[in-house]
């Protein structure tokens, strides 16, 4: 079975599913829903094959494919995963069936809805697997289109504004990245190729690196998002339908963080090191600003959206401190945030389905009428604010530890962000679930049904698993994290030796001759 | 007095002759058809004419020579352009068939003029002498003036034809003056050396750089004339009006064909012949390109009429393709060819959708009339989505690859900042392409779209161009390969 192309199947299975959904008559709601669910579930099962066949000890990229796409231009279909991409892929395939379950409440235009949702999955999985800059850019943009339609067609009142803003912000960043990609292509000495592995260690001068880093950074910082490029996020997350919010927060934001790790830092290590103070400052501003704004929110969904800004600040902080602990913590925190925030959006969506409101003021005293929902909400909130024993603690602890080793007192403002997280989440919990229900609808609210519990239960199981036994996760993450942290700390393309060393770090082992004829 | 007649090898302009002959045949045949009879074979005849032209053009692939008193170049470059123009024209014929039936306009004259216009564009691609360029330019321009005003019962159409004609005549005068100055400076209008003359290219190699002032002035005026045809700022004023007033199929053909023919001439003239003079023409074209990209994109944002919106979009695209020309390297040449060929198909497709939806007298051309299109006509809306995404330059469409190629060429030539400006313009442009999508998908239709009268032919044009847009966005290797081989000039 090891020769089975797990990765390519995982990437394109959802797209094939999208075509299958396209063939179903548009009024057959049941068939549309169950087909989409089956496709995403099968995709998840196949992706377990990636997990089983992944060799944590082997360095470099695994389970990939390398075929030429346009030979004259050095464009290839090159995929492969390491410990970072593996978990991003698993997170995506794991959450997608749950997002489909959450979409049961969608009742209009189901056919295009599921086509877009499945196409979105292929785009996101492609982003995490592509090792060719051209291919990466294609997936990067392709993931954008379905999300644009999901927000714009099935979102709430202000959906069009949110969708267009989301699209334009992202395109602005990614077009600057495209210029940088083309520059790299034409100026990398080895010959025309977009192969990431071959481009690693290209000795660009510091000035050029700085510009190129900024080109890539523009795309990734918008996506993460880093303050001040975050303004699209609250709108997009709030207006998107529940499944859209889940995928946006849990996976799409990670595309930005992943891009920084995979491309921006290793390709331009000298520039990355130079920008560390700036990026760390932005990350900490994001942590504090996101948390502070979340405290003020009247809209529960907006509150969760702003909490994402703060959490992603942590992720980026961990990545840029240049220690293994910070890097591993940042990557683990990407998974954690995907789980916790994904679950929070599912819960807020469940509340909206019952009351058609997201305003905190419209709720109150819900713990009496919907005890299960309240309990799960509290559980997830605790995970999100970093209660020891649950997943969020492990990630945040590692990030703070890594920051402390490298930068000492920078850790203080970051830790303060955790306090704020406790404030906004617990205060929101108190206002929504505690006290006496004043409004009649809240008194008679129906608790979570089987479908809703079954989409939350797997997430809760993982939250506990990572919280008490993170070892299997960290074991796969650490080798990749260590390589990248090393690059950030001392990797340099300024000298020939440094460039060689850098390439060995990431690719490890003999470089595949990429310019050979096929 | 001895007079040596030039050797006439008519084979060199075989495709053009085929088109002109077909056009005349059309007019004669039409005269013998009784009034009120179905005239489907006129479209068939026009299609056959273009088919013959494509075959004749394709036969010239691989040749490299100058014919007809060194005025016509037969090379891969010309063949590539000619074939593309003929394909655009055939699609326009098929699209017009339904359109003309609906509007009850004369079919034979329409096709004949289209054939003449296409012949002029083809000739333009192989013109190797400024006089020949001018001749070709006028052949297709005059045909287009008439075609723009072809909706005889529409005042807007008349007005736009008048505007187009007056401004066009004006720009032709500039072009002619440019030719005169170039002739005054170099003593020749011929591009290439040989046959007893040194040609403009030879002149630039042989003479000292101090003598080129007059030549540069002439070249500047040539830019005015050609810039008008490709709708570059500041020579773009006619574009929105002409595009809006012209019959929709013709608008599509103008956007696709005129742009290709005029840029083809610019590529041959600037990148090949005037290459030594690039330090002089580059700054001018850079300024023009930046203004064109930005102004076209910005002004498109506020348009409410889809045809006007596409007109400004076509202005912006003229700027984008100029970046490939400014790069003046191999990648820029092949990239521009790829860009124009795929842009032509995409924009024809977009105007095909506009044609189908416009209804009688072209009433439904406002953005508001596209409201909720996805729910009424999902396939048509899907095709238009593809065209909009392609024009916006989203991956997996041919428009992305084109942009990728021309901006790549500019970056290779060191003009990365021009690419950055181009990308910023693209972001602005994305906004108005998104507007079309917003209207089609995200706004409910409150009035109910009038059922457009569509024929199978028009729908097939939409389908073909949509397929081309998608396929050439994924499997772009073969076409860029052809485009690269098409940069073999007679030089």
Interface residues (C-beta under 8 A of the other chain):
Chain A: X69 X70 X71 X72 X73 X109 X112 X137 X138 X141 X142 X144 X145 X148 X149 X152 X153 X159 X160 X163 X164 X167 X168 X171 X172 X175 X176 X178 X179 X182 X183 X185 X186
Chain B: X374 X375 X389 X394 X395 X396 X400 X404 X407 X408 X411 X412 X416 X419 X420 X423 X424 X426 X427 X430 X431 X434 X437 X438 X441 X442 X443 X476 X477 X480 X481 X484
